[in-house]
Amino acid sequence: MKFASIVAAAFASVPALAVPAGFVTTDGTKFQLDGKDFFFAGSNAYYLPFNVWGTDHYSDVKLGLQLAKDAGLKVMRTWAFHDNNRTYVSGGLPQYGTGAENTVMQFFEKDGSVKIDLSKLDVVIEAAEATNMKLILALTNNWADYGGMDVYTVNLGGRYHDDFYRLPAIKKAFKNYISAVVNRYKDSPAVFAWEIANEPRCGADGTRNLPRGPDCTPATITSWVSEMSTYIKSLDPNHLVTTGSEGGFNRQSDDWTYNGADGTDFDAELKLPNIDFNTFHSYPQYWSKTTDWVVQWIKDHAAAGATAKKPVLHEEYGWTDKSTRIATLSKWQKASLDLEVSDMYWQFGTSKFSYGKNHDDGNTIYLEDDEAQPLVYEHAAAVNAANGGAAPTKPTTTATATSKPSTTLSTTSKPTVTGGPTVPRYGQCGGASWTGPTKTPAMSTIRENAEDSPVNTGGDARGNSSDTSSDNILLVLQRSFNQFHNFATTFAALYFIGGVRVTFSTGIAAGGNLAYWTSYIVTCVFTFITAAVIAEICSSLPLAGSIYLWAAEAGGPHFGRLFGFVVAWWSTTAWTTFCASNTQAAVNYMLSEIVVFNTDFPSDSSSVKFRAVQWILTEIMLALACIWNLLPPRYFKWIFALSSSIVVLDFLLNLIWLPIATSNTLGFRSTHDAFMTTYNGTGAPPGWNWCLSYLATAGVLIGFDASGHVAEETKNASVAAARGIFWSTVVSGIGGFAVVILFLFCVPDANTLFSYGGPQPFVSVYAAILGEGGHIVMNIVCILALWFNTAIAVTAASRLVFAVARDGVLPWSSWVSKVEAGQPRNAVYVVWGVASVITCTILPSAVAFTSLVSAAGVPSAAAYGLISLARLFLTPKNFPKPAWSLGRLSKPFQVIAVFWNGWVVAVLYSPYVFPVTAESLNYAPIIMAGTTILALLTWWFTPADKWLPSQRIQQTLDADTR
């Protein structure tokens, strides 16, 4: 670092060399053109090289640039890349967001060679020269649109997205392309600056791109920027070089845009000797920020530029809500104007191309629309006036051009121009007959950037455009959770010690102690295997509502939609009913004190008075759990720590206090009694009575997909969410086994246990062992733990409901999927409402409520089995690569998961008490059948192009196959 500082100082002390006329330079924090300050307004038109949909490419590009010039804009930014992966082996990249085949600039051939064809870029350069428009040329893309970094990485042996910044072979290939572009246009005054990449980050799109590696830091990208900027300057010392950064800082902060979470360090990049200026972008709707936050964002970057004595450029900014766009963008433009920070809005539009309007990605400002007057014409006039320029006039020019022969540049190592000396330097390609891509929405599940993407702060999540601009392909939930938060989601949702307490009496009734602990061991082994399978799939698709998306992708193009609909309904049923039943479980601990203190009040659900109190308390606790979920993420994150802490406290109190108290009161049961006794409290035949013990043991560990539902809000999700699923299940299973053994020794025999009465027998158990005061403390811990457990369950359920609504499955989906401050608040209201309605069934009949919640565990187990089955037979070799992989164990584990979850479903469908009566009937199969029928009807009547169409499922599967 000291040597680098010396070099930078040396560069700063050398007088600037004379550059050719018409080339932009810098002087401190200002841009200059021919010795005068060059403060400018500009725009983005990434599509210029691909604008071949009209009658003549050159004419359309020239017309667009002339119209921009007439509007007062001085600089336009466009893509100087379009990579096509011709290898297309299994595991290659999709052609997502690519333009016409004849606009591809770089081909990676099967023999390892590279062909570069810059003829379409020639058209843009020549049109810019003809209109005196300056161009910022981006040399590659962080995102999958039009190829970008991962095309290099896949073809040249990389594993992670950020291998692009590290591996020598990849950097050499990128330099080869840089050399072709820079050497070709280095003498053109149309070039404002070379931009190394559009929005370089450690991670990108978690589905369409390779996953983020574990070791990428801001230093990784800064080092790469230094190397590439130095290389470009060695080829062309006269043009400016910039990063293309979104502007993320690397400072002490809880804000991901300021703490280097995405791998960028604006300050460090700006200090590099061969970076002439740095860029920053603003999309508060996608980043969970306010419009006023952007004003401060602009000020902070201006201050960073002043400190480094270099210019900064507000290179992209956009706002999708047209009703407030003028007020919003005007505020930002005024801030830029006051600070003399040049700016370029995203993105440029006109209806005067030969084919009509260019595509609207939601942010496009068309010159012919009324909003263009203040946002383009008047703003450009104000900026130009600061330079002493005149106000622009309305465009009247129509550009025309004659076709010129194309220039084709092919290379395997050093680029050479083919076509002979008569070919002009910037050949113009004749008009293509291709009419442009049909607007097809990207999978509305918005799988983009499962590692570090910005987020949406408002609006309907389904409204994101499929435009090929990566800036509109963003997540909508705030990514603020880390590995601990993700782990805690499942750890708290499973709440292993509470699960053992709830199911203990059921387990003892079905086979006795011997059946319970042996079945628990079997359950742990096979559930761990299932969790590993699901974790691997989550690593491939770490998104909100993950479980039904996993089913959709696992089902492939033929069955994906069907499986997605079915699992969406199954899982939504499971999680909403779980929120209701879990809250009632907490209330049962309270009401069991009626038995302990022998209060003159009904103590069982046969009394309507008891049920009324039970219902009121359940609704209150449910409301509190849901309201907590409406808190901002920075406050809500505390619930992860609190919920996990109270689970650990509950565990330690039982592990330490309970055996000590047992030895002084009831005494321990003998080893034989604890491990070897059997019991039949179900009335089932002996063999099936034993099998029913799995009802209790499997129920303890169902719901580990919770970590997947918050994956979209988790940093480094493809690894963190997978670890969260697997390790929280393992820790919960092992902890649960310790508790099972503890209770087998401390809890009285079955007949005594069942004689205690009350809705929760363990309250009486604790009273008998710990005494009156001690059991109250233990009871408070149990109630608080279950309440936190419910709050976490509401979190997972709301993310699932949000994702299902985001894909248009639910009624009123546009409202349900609305996001506020990076949170799916309306989805929380839906979960609250549905769970509250389910809770109301307590009032007419205890059987009605029990029947509803009895189905809570079945859908999850069925979904685990269906997903594993689909992966095994429908997409065995065609699924996005996971960052957390089982390797050779993947297929055997899938087989085991299919059979195990089939067995669990069979047990959960069984009656629990024999002989079967109306009151003892298990309604789970009936409820599951009804739910499945609703799913099938929704699938049948929802048009294929409205939700998870087969073609887009196939595109996702092709994104990065295993």
N, C-alpha and C positions, 0 to 999 in steps of 0.2 A: 504494500500500500504506500510506503514511503517513496519507493521508486516511481510509482504511478503519479504521485503528487509532484515529484520533480519534473517528470515528463510534461504533465499538464501545465506547470508553471512555465516551462520552456516554450511550449506552444503559445501560451498567452503573451510571452514577451517578444515574440517574433512579429515584426510588422506584417500586416496583411498584404499578401501578394495581389497584384492587379488581376482582376478577373475580366473576362470579356464583357462587352456592353450587353445589357439586357439580363445579366445574371444577378440573382438576389444574393445579398450578403447580410451580415449582421454587424451592429455596432452597439455593444452593451446589450440592453434589453430591447433594442429596436431592430426591426428588419429594415434594410435599405435596398433601393433599386437605383442604379446609376448615380450613386452619391446622395440620394434624397431618401428621407424616411418613407417607409412603405408599410403603413398601417392599413390593413385591408379587411374587407368582409368577403367571405367565400362560401362554398358549399361542397357537398359530396355527391358524386355521380359515379359510384363504383362500376356501373354497368356500361360505361362508354365503349370499352373494347368489345363488348358482347351485344352492342346495340344494332344487331344485324336483322332485325325483324321487319324493317321497312323496305322501301324500294332501293335505297342506296345507303350503305353504311357511312361513307364519308359525308354525304350530304346531311344525314341526320345528326352526326356528331358535330359537324361544323355549325349547323343550325342551333343545336342546343347550347354550344359554347358562345355563339354570337348573342343569343337571347340572354344568357347569363351576363355577358359583358355589357349588354345594353341596360340590364337591370342594375348595373353598378358593381357586380361581383368581379373580383380580380384574380381569384385563385380557385381552382377546382381540384378535388382529390378523386383519384380513381385507382382501380386495381391494375397493376402491371404484372399480373400472374393469372394463370388458369391451368392447373395441373390435372392430368388425367392418368389414372393408374391403369395401364394396359395389362399388367400382370394378371390381375383378377383371379389369382389363386384363391382357394378357400381361406378366408381370413383377410382378404383384401378390403379396400375401402369402397363405400358405395359412391355412386355418382350423384350424391345428394347436392342439390343447389348448383349443379353445373349448367353451363349454357350449352349452346349448340356445339356439336363435335367440331365444326369448322372454326370455332373460336378458341380452342385449346392452344395454349402457348408452349406447354412442355409435356412431352410424352415419355413415360418410363416404359421401355420395351422389355419383352420377356428375356432377351439376351443380356440385359443389364445396361444396355446403351440408353442414351437420352436423346430425344429429338426436340429441338426448340424452334418454334415458328412464331415470330413476332409480327407477322403481317397485320394483324388486327390492332396491335398497339401502334404500329406505324401510322395507321389511319388517325388515331387519336393525337399523336404527336404533330402530324402535319396540320390537322384541323386547329390545334391549339396555336401553332405558329401563325396560321392564317388569320386567326382572330385575336392574336396577342393576349391569349389567356395563359396564365401560369398553372402548372400541374404539379401536385404532389403525387408521386408514384409509389404505391405500396408494393413491396417485392414478394411478400407471401402473407399467409393468413393463419392466425392461431386456430381458427374455426375450420370446420369441414367444408364450408362453402367454397366452391371453385377450387377444390383441391387443398392446398395449403400444406402445413408442416407435416401432417401425418402421412401424406403421400410419400414424402421422402423417407419417413421413418419406417413405414411398412416395407417399402422396397429395399431398404438398406439395413435391415436387421435390428431395428429398434424394438423395444418392448413397451416403453412408456412414452407418453406424449412429450415429456420434457427431455427425452433422449435426443430430440432435435437440437437442443442447445449444447449437448455434451459430446456425442459420438463423432469421432474424426471423419468417418466416411460420409456421414450426413452433412456435416459442416462443409466438407469439400464439395459435395454435390450442390449445396445451396450457393456456395461461392461461384461455382461454375455457371449457375443461372444468373447470379448477380453480374458476373463478368459479361455475359451475353447482353443483358439489358443495359448496363451502365456504359459499356464500350460503344454500344450502338447509338445511344442518345446523349452522350456526355458533352457534345458540342452544341446541343440545342438550347436556345434561350427559353424555350417553352417549359423546361424543367425547373420548377421552383426548388424541389428537394427530393432526395431519395429517402423513402421511408422503409426501414428495415423490415417491419412486419406490422400487420394490423392487429393491435391489441395482444401482444405477446404475454402469455401467462404460463405458470407451471402446469395448470390443468386446462381442460377445455370441455367439450361436450362429452358427458359420460357414456353416451351410447354411440354417437357417430364418430367419436374420436377415441384414441387410445387413452387408458387411464393415466392419472397423474402418478408419478413415481414417488417413493417414500422420502427421497433426499433432496428434492428441489426446494430451493430457498431463493429469496431475492438476490443473493450473491450469484446464484447460477445464471440468472437472466442478465444481470448487470455485466458479468464477465463476457457473456455471449454478445451483448450489445457492443461492448468495447471492442471485441475481436472483429465483428462485422463492420462496424463503423470505420475502424482503421483500414480494413480491406477496401471498402468503398472509396475512402479518401486516397488510397494508393492508386486507384484506377482513375479517379476524377476528383482532383483537389479543388475544383472551382465551384461545384454545386454544393448546396447545403445537405446535411444528413441529419435525420431525426429518427426517433424510435417507433412512433405509432402507438405509444403507450396510452392506456386509459387514464393514467395519472395517479395510480395508487402510490401512496407514501409508505414508508417503512419506519414509522415512529411509534412511540409508546402510546397505545390507544386500544380501546375495546371495539373500535369501529373497523370493520374489515377493509374499508377503503383507505384507512390510514395506518394499518399495522402490518402491511406486507403479506397478508393472508393469500393473495393471489400470485405472489412471487415477484411483484414489481417494487421498485424503489426509485421514485421520481427524482429525489434529491441526488442520489448517487449517479443515476444515469445522466442527469443534467451537468454533473461535474466532469464527465468524461471528456477528454480533450478533442475527440473527433465527433462529438455530438454538438451540433451548432445550436439547436433549440430542442425543447421537449414539448410533447403534446399531452392534452388531457381531454377526456370525454365526459358527458353528463347525461345520465338517463335515470332521474330520480324515481320515476314510476317503477322501474325494474330493480332499483337498488334499495327500495324501502326508505327513501329519503323524501324530504319536503322540498318545495320549490325554493324556499328561503335557504335551505342547506346548500343549494347550488351556488347561490350568491357568495356564501362563505367559501365554498370550494374554489370558485374563481379567484377570490381574494387570496386564498392560501397558495395557489399556484403562481399568482402574480408575485407574491412575496418571495416564493422560492426562486423565481426567475431573477428578482432583484438581488437576492443574496448571491446567486451564482453569476450575476451580471450577464445573463443570456436571455433571449426571448422565450416566451412560452406561447403556445397556440391552443385556443379552445377549439379543437379540431372537429369534434362531433358533439352535437346536442340535439335532443328531440323530445317531443311531447305528443302523445297520441290523441289526447282529448281535444278535438277541434273546437269545442265550445269555450275552452279556456286557453287555447294555444296562444292567442295574441297576447293576452295579459301575462302569461307565464314566460314566453320567450322574450317579450319586450323587457321584462324585469332582468333577465340574464344578459340581454344585449346591452342594456344600459350599464350594468355592472362592468361588462367588458369594455364598453366605450369609455367609461370614467377612468378605468385603469389602463387604457390603451393596450388592451390585450386583443389581438386579432382573433376573429372567430369564423367558424364555418359550420353552418347548420346542416343537419341530416334530415332529409336529403332533397336534392334538386329535382324538380318536376316541371314538365310542360306538356300541353296537349297538342303541340304543333309538330311533333315528329310525324313522319310520313305514315306511321302505323297508328297514330293517335297518342293517347296518354301513356307514359311509361308507368310501370307498376307502382302502386301505392302500398308501401309497407306499414302504413299507419302513421308514419312521421313525415311523409312527403308533402312539401309545399309546392303547389303548382303556381307558376307565374301568372296564370290567367284567373286564379281565385282571388277573392277580395282580401283574404288574409295576407297575400303577398305584398300588398301595398305598404302596410306598416313593417312587416317582418323582413322583407327583402328590399324593396325600393327605398323606403324612407330610412331604414337602418343603414343600407349601403351609402346613401347620400350623406348621412351623418358621419360615417366613418371616413368617406372620401373628403368631406369638408375639413376634417381634422388634418388631412394631408394637403389641404389647399385645392382639392379637386372640385369638379362641378357635379351637380345633381344629375342622376341618370334620367334618361327619357324612356318612354314606353317603346319597346322594340317594334321596328317596322321592317327589319331586314329579313330576307329569306335567302339562306345560303344555298348555293348549288355547286356541284362539282362534277367533273368528268372522271370516269373510272380510270385508274392507273394500274399497271401490272403489280402483282403482289410480290413482296419480298419474303422469301422463305429462308430461315436460318436453321441449319441442322448441325448437331454437334454430338460427339461422344466424349470429347475431352475439351478441346479448344474450339469455341464457336467460329464458324466461317459462313460467309454469305454466299448463297447459291443463286444463280440466275444470270450471271454475266455482268459486265460493266455498264450495260445500258439500263439496268434496273435502278430506279431512283432510290435515294437513301430512305425515304419514307413512302414505300409503295402503298397505294390504296386499293384494297380488295374490292372487287365488284360486289354488288348487292346480292345478298343471299335470299333464297326463297323461303327459308325457315321462318315460321310465324311467331316464334318465341314460345317459352314454356307456358303451359296452361296453369293457371293459378289453382293449386291444390293445397289445402291446408296441411301443414305438417301434423303428425300425430298429435292431437290436441292434448295429449297427456304431457306435452312439453318436457320431454326427457332431457332437454339440453343441459349440458355442463353440470353433471352431477358432482363435480368436485368443488368449484369455487364461483359459480356464476352469480352475477348480480340478481336482484330480485325485484318483483313488482310490488308496488305499494298500494295500488288501488285498481278498481275496475274488474271487469269480468275476465277471469283467467283464460277463458276460451277464446278471447278476442285476439290472441297473438297471431301475427301474420306468418305465412310460410315464405315470405320473401327471402331471397338468398342472402340478404344482408345479415351478418351474424349479430348485429346489434339488436335485432328484433327477436332473436332466438334466445330467450332468457328464462330463467326460473322465476316463479312468482312468490315463493315463500322465502322469508328471511333466513339466510344461512348463518345461524349464530350458535349452533350446538357443536360441541366438540366430542371426542371419543367417550369421555365420562358421561356426558349427557345422553348419548345414544345408548351406552351400556345400561345406564340407570333407567331408561325407558322400559326395557324388558325386565330388568332386575326388579323394579318396583311393581310393574304390571303382573309379573308372576307371583311376587310376594310369597316365597316358598313356605315360610313358616305359617302364614295365614292360610295358605292352601292346604297344608297338612292338617291344621286344626279343623277346617271346614269339612274335609273329606275323611277325617280319622274315624268317626263313628260309622260312616258308610263302609270304609275299608274293613273295619273289625267285624261288622255284620256280615260281610261277604267273605267268609273263609277263615276269619279269626286272625290272630297275630301272625301265624306262620305264612298264610297267604299274603298278608299285607306287606311284610318286609321283603319277601322273595319277589313278589310282583313289582314292588317298587324298584328293585335292582334291575329287573328286566326292562321296566319302563325307562329308567335312566339311560341304559345302553342304547336302546332303539330310538329314544327321543333325541339323544345327542347326535346320533347319525342323521336323523331327519333334520335337525337344526343345522347340521353341517351342509346338507343338500340345499336347504333354503338359503343359508348364508351365502353359498357360492352363487346362487341365482341372483340374490340381492346385490352382490358385488358387480354383476353384469348390468343390473337395472336398478340403481339405488334412487328411488323416487317416492314421493308421497303416494299413498295408496298402493304401495308396491305389490301386495299379494295378488291383486286381480290383474295387474299389468304383467306380472310374472306368468300368470296363467295364460294371458293373451299371447305373449311372446312364445311361451313353451308350446302352445297349441299350433304354432306355425300359421302360414297363410290360409290353410283350409279350415282349421278348427279354432283359430285364435280368437275370433270375435265371439264365437259361442262360449268358449271357456272363460273369456274375459267377462262376459255378461253373467254367467253362472256364478263365478267366484266373487264378482262384485256384490251380487245379492247375498250370497252366503256370508261373506265377511262382514258386510254392513249389518246383517241380522245378528251375527255373533257379537260384534263389538258394542252395538247399542244395547242389546239385552244384557251384556256383561256389565255395562255401566249401571243398569238398574239393579241387577242382582247383587252386585258388589256393595252398593250403597245399603241395600236391605241387610246384607250380612253385618255391616257395621252397626246398624240399628238393633239387630238381634243381640249383640253383645250388651247394649244398653238395657234392653227389655228383659234379658235373662236375670238381671238383678232383682226382678220381681220375685223369682223363685228363691234366690239366695236370702233376701231379707223378709221373705214370707209376707209380702205386701198384699193387702186385700184388693187385688185387681186381677182380672183374667191374665193368665200367663201363656196361653197358647192360641194358635191361629183359628181355633174353632169358634172363638168369640168375635163378634163383629166390633165390639168395643176395643178389643186388643188390636184388631186389624186396622181400625181407624187411627189409633195412636201410631202404630207401625207405619202406616202410609204417610201421615203428616211428617214424622221424623225423617223418613226416607226422602221425601220431597225436599225438605230443608237441606239435608246433607248433600243431596244431588245438586241442588242449586248452588251451594257454596263451592262444590268441586268445579262446576261449570264456570262460575263467575271468576274463579282463580285463573281459568284458561283464557280469559279475556284480557288479562294483564299484559303489558308489553313484554317482549321476550327477555329483556334484561332483568326484569323482576321475576318472570315465570321460571327462569333457569334455576332459581333457588329451590323450586319444588323438587328438582331432581336430586339435589343434595339432601334436602330434608327427608324426602321419601326413602332414599337409600339408607340414610342414617337411622331412621326409625326402624327400618327392617333389620338392620344390623343390631340396633339396641334391643329389639324384640328377641332376636336370636340369642344374644349374649345373656339377657336376663333369664331366658328359659334354660340355657346351657349351664349357667352358674347357680342361679338362685333356686330354680325348681328342684334339682337333685338334692341340694342342701336341705331345703324345706321338706322334701319327701322323706329323707332319712330321719327327720325329727317328728314326722306326723304319721302318714299312712305306711311308710316303709316301702322299700323297693320290692318289685315282684322278682321271683327267682328267675334264673336264666332260662330254665325250661318253660316257665309260664310266659315269660316275655317273648320267647322265640318260637315255641313249639305248639302252643295251644291253637285249637281250631274252633270255629263257631259258625252256625248257620242261622242268621237272622233274616234272611231273605225269603225263605221257604222254597227256594229253587232246588232242583236236583243237585246233589253234592258236587258233581263236576262243574256245572254251570255256576253254582254258588261261588266256587273258587274263582272262576273266570270273571265274575262280577267285581272282584277286588280291583281289577284294572280300571273300573269306573272311577275309583278313588285315586289311584296312583297316576293315571294318565291325566286326570283333571288338574293335577298340581302344576304340570309343565306345559299345558296348552296355552298359546297366546304369545309365543316367542317372536312372532312376526311383528310385534310392536315396534321394535327398533327400525324395521324397514319402513314403517309408515312415517317416521320423522327423518328418513334418510335425506330427503330433499332439503332439510334444514340443517344437515350435518356437514361439517367441513371434511374434506377428503372422504366423501361418503362411500365410494366403492370399496374402500378398505375398512373404514371406521364402522359403517353400518353392519358389514358382514361379521366383523369381530364382535360387535355389540350383540348380534343375534346369537352367535355360537357360544361365546364365553359367558354371557349372562345366563344362558340355559345350563351350561356346565356347572357354574358356581351355584345356581339355584338348585340344581339336582343334587349336588353333593351336600349342600347345606340342608336340603330337605331330608336326605337320608339320615344325617346326624340327628335331626329332630324326630324322625320316625323312631329310631332306636331309643332316643331319650324318652319319648312318650310311652313306648312299649314297656319300659321299666318303671315309669313313674305313675302312669294312669292306672286306676283300678281295673279289675276284670270287667268283661263285657256286661254282665248282668248289673253290676254296680253302676257302670257308666251310663247305661240306658235308663237307670232308675232316677237319675238326677232331674230329668225333665227340663223344661225351658227350651227356647228356640236355639240356644247355643250351649251345649253341655259343658264346654270347657270353662265357662264362667263358674259353674258349680265345682268343677275339678280344681280350678285355681283357688276357690274359696275354701275347699276342703284341705288343700295342701299349704297354701300361703297364708291363710287366715283372712279375717275380714278386711283389715287395712291393706295387707299385701295384695290381695286379689283385686282391690279397686285400682291400685297403681298399675297392675298388669292389664286390667281391663281398659284403662285409659290408653295405654300404649297400643293395645289391639285396635281400639276404635280409631285412634289417630292414624295408625298405619293403614287401615282399610280406607280411610278417607283420602289419604295421599294416593293410595293405590287407585281409587276411583278417579282422582284428578288426572293421573297419568293415563288411565284408560280412556278418559274423555279426550285427552290429547291425541292418542293413537286413533281413536274412533273418528274424531273430527277431521284428521288428515286423510283418512280413508274416504269419508263422505265427501270431502273437498275434491279429492282426485276423481271420484266417480262422477261427481257433478261437473267437474271441469271437462269431462269427456261426454257430457250430455246425456247420461243415462237416467238421472233422476228428474222428476218433475221440477219445474222452476230452477233448472240447473244454472242459468245465468245469474240468479240471485244467490243461490247456495255457494257458487264458486267465487263469489266476490271476495277480494282480499283487501284488508285494511291494515296499514302499518306492517305489512309483511306477514299478517296472520289471517287464517281463514275463519274469521269471526262468525260469519253466517253459518258455516258448517258446525261450529260449536253450538249455535242456537238450535240447529236441526237435531243434533245428538241429544241435547238437553230436552227438547220437545218430545222426541220419540221415546227416550228413556222415561220421561215423566209420564207419558201416556201409558207405557207398559206398567209403570209402578201403580197406576190407578187400578189395575186389575186385582190388586191386593184386596180392595174393598168388597167386591161381590163374593169372592171365593179365594181361599188360599190355594186351592188346586189350580185355578186359572193362572195365577202368577207363577206358581211352581212349574206348570206345564210350559209356559212361555220361556222361562229362563233355563229350563232343562235342555233346551236346544242350543244354548250358548256355546258349548264346547264342540258340538258335532260339526258345524260348518267349517271351523278352522281345521280340524283333523281331516275332513273330507277334502278341503282345499289343498292341504299339504300333500295328500295322496294323489290328487288329480294332477297337480303341477309336476310331481315326480314322475308320474306315469307318462305325461306328455313329453317331458324332457327325454325320457328313456326311449320312447317309440316314435315321436313325431319330429323332434328337433335334436336327435342324438349328436349330430356333427355340425349343426347350423344354429349357433347361438352366440351372442356377443361374449367376447372373452372376459372372464372375471379377473380382477386384480387379486382377489383372495380365492385361490383355486385348490381343489381337492386332488388335482392331478389324476393319477391312475385309479384312485379310490372313488372317483366321481360316479362312474356307472354302477359298481357294486353297491354303493350307498343308495343310489336311486332305486335299485331293485328292493333293497331292504326297506326303504321308506314307503314304497308302494304297499308292500305286504303288511307292514306294521300299522300304518294308518288305516288300512282296510280293516284290520282287526279291531282297532280302537273304535272306529265307526260302528262296527257290529256290536260291540259291547255297549256303546252309548245308546244304541237303538233298542237295546233289550229292556224289558220290564225290570224294575228293581225289586219288586215285591210280588211273591206268588202266594195264592192264585191271583190272577189279574182281575181287578175290578175297575169300575169307572174312575174311582178315586186314585187307584194305584197305577193306572195306565200311563205309560211313557209316551207323551205326545211328541217327542222329538222327531220320529219319522214322519209324522203328519205335518208338522211345521216345516221340516226340511222339504217335503214334497211340495207344499204350498209355495215356499220360497223359490224352489227350482222352477215351478210352473210359471211364476211371475217373471223369473229370469228368461225363460224360453219365450214367453210372450213379448217381452221387451226386445229380445234379440230378433224375433221374427218381424216385428212391426217397425223397428228402427232401421231406416235405410242404411245400407252398407257404407255409403260415403259420408255418413254423419258421425260414425263412431268406429274407430279401429278397423278401417277397410283393409282387406287382405294385402293389397299392394304395399301399403305403408308398413304393415307388420313384416312383410318380406324385406323391405328396405332396412328396417331395424335389425333383422336377423343377419342381413348381409353386412351390417356395419362393421362387425369385428368378430367374425365367427371363430369358434374354438378349433 
